Amino acid sequence: MPIKLESLQAQIPKKGHDWVAAETSFSALPTEAQTQALGLSVTKEELAKTEQAVNAVEALQSEVSSKFAGTFSAPAAIDWRNNGGDFTTPVKDQMSCGSCVSFATIGTIESRMNIACKNPNLDPNYSEAFLFYCGCGNCCGGGWNFAPALDFCKNTGVVLDSAFPYTPVDQPCKPGVTPAFKITGWSSALSMADRKNVIASKGPVVAGMAVFEDFSFYHSGVYKHTSGVLRGYHAVSVVGYDDNLQCWIAKNSWNTSWGDNGFFKIGYGECQIDTNFAFYDVTLECQGPQPTPCTQYVASLKQVLTLARTNLALRRCLRYYVCGKPSIPPLCSAQHLAVAKALVKILKLCPQYRKAFCDALG
């Protein structure tokens, strides 16, 4: 019998979990439609084999880390939606087709292209349809797996969405479509340390997870399976993590009306995401314009101006040390002086921004 929202909301705190369940566009769908919107095809043998590999690598990693403390380190948290800019691309909707592997793969590649080009505003839009219908075929009902999808991106390539727009029905591969580029390679990360290092140093990754009935009601917080039966397996793009919250941050393909504008947080060890599935890293070369050396500082300059509008002490410090006004030096904290020193270096490298910055500072 399907779970009821009120019952789920009561069970979440009883189990010590801390996430918000609500009616969503996805929970409103019939059970069959929800199942159709998964699409990661895996066997029990594959899940067991990956689990064994994860355990073996974790054991080795633990042994090495104990002897070389600090060798395998990553920042405590990172979110590519807010890492000097938003390097993720808009959330899409796979709808009633088991094409999640294609959406997770393309979403990851789009973000990686932004990162490779050092341009969060590049926002490429690549074709899930080309990858899915040309790489897998008539697979809406059966789904797909990671390795063949990634191999297709490496051997055949990726095309722009405008060349082959997505529709959620099985269809033949569109003829005459020319790939825009090929990824240069891909690899898997199994240990927690390797997963975090890849995300922190290179960007989002492709991942898999088990989907239970209650996941359709996810609205916000750190999801942990609370109730309901297994619906199937699903592919997503992991765009960050947070050790304080003990969770992965991921991008889904069920539109922005589900979850946190289409994104979600999921606890470490939940739904097999990091125990029975690897994270998949892709490598590629920039296929778009890269920012000039100075444009990379624009976001930081704007952020400082925003802070200075509500922090009078910071504003006074910047007006004197960065803009040369007024004539009497103010009292500045060490933190404010460090900000001023950094801005002086930036504006020395990019003097064309000085007048606009100081005019905005007032």
C-alpha positions in Angstrom: 0.0 0.0 0.0 1.5 3.4 -0.9 2.8 5.5 2.0 0.9 8.6 3.1 2.6 11.9 3.5 1.3 12.5 7.0 2.6 9.1 8.1 6.0 9.8 6.5 6.2 13.2 8.1 5.6 11.6 11.5 8.1 8.9 11.0 11.0 11.1 10.0 11.7 12.6 13.4 10.9 9.4 15.2 13.8 7.7 13.3 16.1 10.6 14.1 16.2 11.9 10.6 16.2 15.5 9.6 14.6 16.1 6.2 11.4 17.7 5.0 8.8 15.6 3.2 6.1 17.3 1.2 3.8 16.7 -1.8 5.8 17.2 -5.0 5.1 17.0 -8.7 6.8 13.5 -8.6 4.9 12.1 -5.6 1.7 13.1 -7.3 2.5 10.7 -10.2 1.1 7.1 -10.3 3.5 4.4 -9.1 4.1 3.2 -12.6 5.0 6.7 -13.9 7.4 7.1 -10.9 9.1 3.8 -11.8 9.4 4.8 -15.4 11.3 7.9 -14.4 14.2 5.9 -13.0 16.2 3.9 -15.5 19.5 2.7 -14.0 19.8 -0.9 -15.1 22.0 -3.0 -12.7 22.0 -6.6 -11.5 22.4 -7.9 -8.0 25.7 -9.4 -9.0 27.0 -6.0 -10.2 25.9 -4.3 -7.0 27.6 -7.0 -4.9 30.8 -6.8 -7.0 31.0 -3.1 -6.6 30.4 -3.4 -2.9 33.3 -5.8 -2.6 35.5 -3.4 -4.6 34.5 -0.4 -2.4 35.3 -2.4 0.7 38.7 -3.5 -0.6 39.7 0.0 -1.7 38.5 1.5 1.6 40.5 -1.0 3.6 43.6 -0.2 1.5 43.0 3.5 1.8 42.6 3.2 5.6 45.9 1.4 5.8 47.8 3.9 3.6 46.2 6.9 5.4 47.3 5.6 8.8 50.9 5.6 7.7 50.8 8.8 5.6 48.4 11.0 7.6 47.3 14.0 5.5 48.2 12.5 2.2 44.5 11.9 1.2 42.8 15.2 2.1 40.0 17.2 0.7 38.1 20.3 1.9 35.4 19.7 4.5 32.7 20.9 2.0 32.3 22.0 -1.6 29.2 22.8 -3.7 29.8 23.6 -7.4 26.6 25.7 -7.4 28.5 28.2 -5.3 32.2 27.8 -5.8 33.3 31.2 -7.2 30.2 31.0 -9.3 27.5 28.4 -10.2 29.2 25.9 -12.5 26.1 23.6 -12.7 23.6 23.9 -15.5 19.8 24.1 -15.3 17.9 21.1 -14.0 16.1 19.2 -16.7 13.2 16.6 -16.8 13.6 13.1 -18.1 9.8 12.6 -17.8 8.3 9.2 -18.4 11.4 7.5 -19.8 14.2 5.6 -18.1 16.9 7.9 -19.4 18.4 9.0 -16.1 21.9 7.7 -17.0 21.9 10.0 -20.0 20.7 13.0 -18.0 23.2 12.4 -15.2 26.1 11.9 -17.7 25.2 15.0 -19.8 24.6 17.1 -16.6 28.0 16.2 -15.3 29.7 16.9 -18.7 28.0 20.3 -18.9 29.3 21.3 -15.5 32.7 19.9 -16.3 32.8 22.0 -19.4 32.0 25.2 -17.4 34.9 24.3 -15.1 37.3 23.4 -17.9 36.6 26.7 -19.5 36.8 28.5 -16.1 33.5 30.1 -17.1 30.4 29.5 -14.9 28.3 31.5 -17.4 29.2 29.3 -20.4 26.2 27.0 -19.6 26.5 24.6 -22.5 23.3 22.6 -23.4 24.1 19.1 -24.7 21.7 16.5 -26.0 20.5 13.7 -23.7 18.5 12.4 -26.7 21.6 11.8 -28.8 23.4 10.0 -26.0 20.4 7.9 -25.1 18.7 7.1 -28.3 21.9 6.7 -30.4 23.9 5.1 -27.7 21.4 2.8 -26.1 18.5 2.6 -28.6 14.9 1.8 -27.6 15.7 1.9 -23.9 13.0 4.0 -22.3 11.5 0.9 -20.7 14.7 -0.9 -19.8 17.2 1.8 -18.8 20.9 1.9 -19.3 24.2 1.7 -17.4 27.2 4.0 -16.8 30.1 2.3 -18.7 28.4 2.1 -22.2 27.1 5.7 -21.8 30.6 7.0 -20.9 32.2 5.0 -23.6 29.8 6.4 -26.2 30.7 10.0 -25.1 34.4 9.0 -25.5 34.2 7.1 -28.8 31.3 8.8 -30.6 30.9 12.1 -28.8 28.4 14.7 -27.5 26.2 17.0 -29.6 24.4 20.2 -28.8 20.8 19.9 -27.6 19.6 22.0 -30.5 20.8 19.2 -32.9 18.7 16.5 -31.2 16.1 17.8 -28.7 14.8 15.4 -26.1 11.4 13.8 -26.0 10.5 10.9 -23.6 9.7 8.2 -26.1 11.8 5.6 -27.9 12.9 6.8 -31.2 15.6 6.0 -33.8 18.9 7.8 -33.8 18.6 11.1 -35.7 20.8 10.8 -38.8 23.3 13.5 -39.9 24.1 14.8 -36.4 27.7 15.9 -36.0 29.2 15.5 -32.5 30.5 18.8 -31.1 33.3 17.0 -29.1 34.3 13.8 -27.4 35.3 13.4 -23.8 38.9 12.3 -23.5 38.3 9.6 -20.9 36.6 8.5 -17.7 37.4 6.6 -14.6 35.7 5.5 -11.4 36.3 6.6 -7.8 35.4 4.0 -5.0 36.8 5.2 -1.7 35.3 8.2 0.2 38.6 10.0 0.0 38.8 9.5 -3.7 35.2 10.5 -4.3 35.7 13.8 -2.4 39.0 14.5 -4.0 37.6 14.2 -7.5 34.6 16.4 -6.7 36.7 19.0 -5.0 39.5 19.2 -7.5 37.7 18.4 -10.8 34.0 18.9 -10.4 30.7 17.0 -10.4 30.6 13.2 -11.0 28.0 10.7 -12.2 26.6 8.4 -9.5 23.9 5.8 -8.9 21.5 5.1 -6.0 18.6 3.0 -4.9 15.3 4.8 -4.9 12.7 4.1 -2.3 9.1 5.2 -2.2 9.6 8.0 0.3 12.2 9.7 -2.0 9.4 11.0 -4.2 8.3 13.3 -1.3 11.7 14.8 -0.7 11.6 18.6 -0.4 14.7 19.7 1.6 17.3 18.7 4.2 19.5 15.6 4.2 17.5 12.7 2.9 17.7 9.3 4.7 15.5 6.5 3.7 12.6 6.4 6.2 9.8 4.2 4.8 8.5 2.6 1.7 9.5 -0.1 -0.7 12.4 -0.1 -3.3 11.2 1.4 -6.6 14.4 0.8 -8.5 17.8 2.4 -9.3 18.6 5.8 -10.5 21.5 7.9 -11.9 22.2 11.4 -10.7 25.0 14.0 -10.9 26.8 14.6 -7.5 27.8 18.3 -7.5 29.2 18.5 -4.0 29.4 17.2 -0.4 29.3 18.5 3.2 31.2 16.7 6.0 29.4 18.8 8.6 26.1 17.6 7.4 27.5 14.2 6.4 26.0 14.3 3.0 26.4 14.4 -0.8 24.8 17.2 -2.8 23.2 16.0 -6.0 21.4 17.2 -9.1 18.3 15.2 -10.2 16.4 15.0 -13.5 12.8 15.4 -12.3 12.4 19.1 -13.0 12.7 22.0 -10.5 9.3 21.3 -9.0 10.8 18.3 -7.1 13.2 18.6 -4.2 15.3 21.7 -3.6 14.7 23.3 -7.0 15.7 19.9 -8.5 18.7 19.3 -6.2 18.9 17.2 -3.1 21.2 16.2 -0.2 21.6 12.6 0.7 23.4 11.2 3.8 26.7 9.3 3.4 26.0 5.6 3.1 22.3 6.1 2.2 20.6 4.2 -0.6 23.8 2.5 -1.7 25.1 5.7 -3.3 28.6 5.3 -2.0 28.6 1.6 -1.0 27.3 -0.3 -4.0 28.0 2.3 -6.7 31.2 4.0 -7.9 31.3 7.7 -8.7 32.3 8.3 -12.3 34.8 11.0 -13.2 35.1 12.4 -16.8 37.9 14.3 -18.5 37.4 16.8 -21.3 38.9 19.9 -22.9 37.3 23.3 -23.0 35.2 23.8 -26.0 34.2 27.4 -25.4 35.5 30.9 -24.6 37.6 31.2 -21.4 37.4 34.3 -19.3 40.2 36.9 -19.6 42.5 37.0 -16.6 40.6 40.0 -15.2 37.0 38.8 -15.7 37.6 36.0 -13.2 37.7 38.6 -10.4 34.4 40.3 -11.2 32.3 38.0 -9.0 34.6 38.5 -6.0 34.6 42.3 -6.5 30.8 42.3 -6.5 30.7 40.1 -3.4 32.9 42.5 -1.5 30.7 45.4 -2.5 27.7 43.6 -1.3 29.3 43.0 2.1 30.6 46.6 2.3 27.0 47.9 2.0 26.0 46.4 5.3 29.4 46.5 7.1 30.4 50.1 7.7 33.8 49.2 9.2 34.7 47.2 6.2 33.5 50.0 3.9 35.7 52.6 5.7 38.7 50.4 5.5 38.3 49.8 1.8 37.6 53.4 1.0 40.9 54.4 2.6 43.3 51.5 1.7 41.8 50.7 -1.8 40.4 54.0 -3.0 42.6 56.5 -1.1 39.8 58.3 0.7 39.4 59.9 3.2 42.8 61.3 4.4 42.6 60.0 8.0 43.2 56.2 8.3 40.4 54.3 10.0 40.8 51.6 12.5 40.6 48.3 10.6 40.5 44.7 11.9 43.1 42.2 10.6 40.4 40.6 8.5 39.4 43.8 6.9 43.0 44.7 6.2 43.5 41.3 4.5 40.5 42.0 2.2 41.8 45.4 1.4 45.3 44.0 0.6 43.8 41.4 -1.7 41.7 44.0 -3.5 44.8 46.2 -4.0 46.5 43.4 -5.8 43.5 42.7 -8.0 43.0 46.3 -9.0 46.7 46.6 -9.6 46.4 43.8 -12.1 43.1 45.1 -13.5 43.1 48.9 -13.2 40.1 49.2 -15.5 37.9 48.1 -12.6 39.2 50.6 -10.0 37.0 53.6 -10.9 33.8 51.5 -11.1 34.6 49.7 -7.8 35.4 52.9 -5.9 32.3 54.7 -7.3 30.1 51.8 -6.2 31.8 51.8 -2.8 31.0 55.5 -2.3 
